[in-house]
Amino acid sequence: MHLAALLVAILGCVAIVVLGTRFLLSPRRATLDFGVAADNVRALTAIKGVRDITSGVVPLVVWAAAGPAALGWALVAAAITPIADAVIVRTNGGKLATALGVHGVTAAVLIAAGLVLALG
């Protein structure tokens, strides 16, 4: 179980870097898939892209420097971002299904994998 959680965590970190990169390379589609209107696409996607890349790199650095338990706590803390994303989607006219199905599931996976790693 521990190894599986570590693999999920690492894949999640890599995936968020890929998603962040997608926001920089394909801003309109990425913004629409995120679940909010595409107003001021370039500014929104530049911010989102950099944030997502950072959100993927930082936990990997924590893992490399401090081990899997520290990574677990970092993932639990990082769940704040997708929770906030769900709120942003809902408060900007986005669908509840997107808020929960994309951002809520992401938060749940981060918390679950994080707690498995943190608590050993």
Sequence and secondary structure as in RCSB ss.txt:
>XXXX:A:sequence
MHLAALLVAILGCVAIVVLGTRFLLSPRRATLDFGVAADNVRALTAIKGVRDITSGVVPLVVWAAAGPAALGWAL
VAAAITPIADAVIVRTNGGKLATALGVHGVTAAVLIAAGLVLALG
>XXXX:A:secstr
 HHHHHHHHHHHHHHHHHHHHHHHHSHHHHHHHHTS  TTHHHHHHHHHHHHHHHHHHHHHHHHHH HHHHHHHH
HHHTHHHHHHHHHHHHTT  HHHIIIIIIHHHHHHHHHHHHHHH 
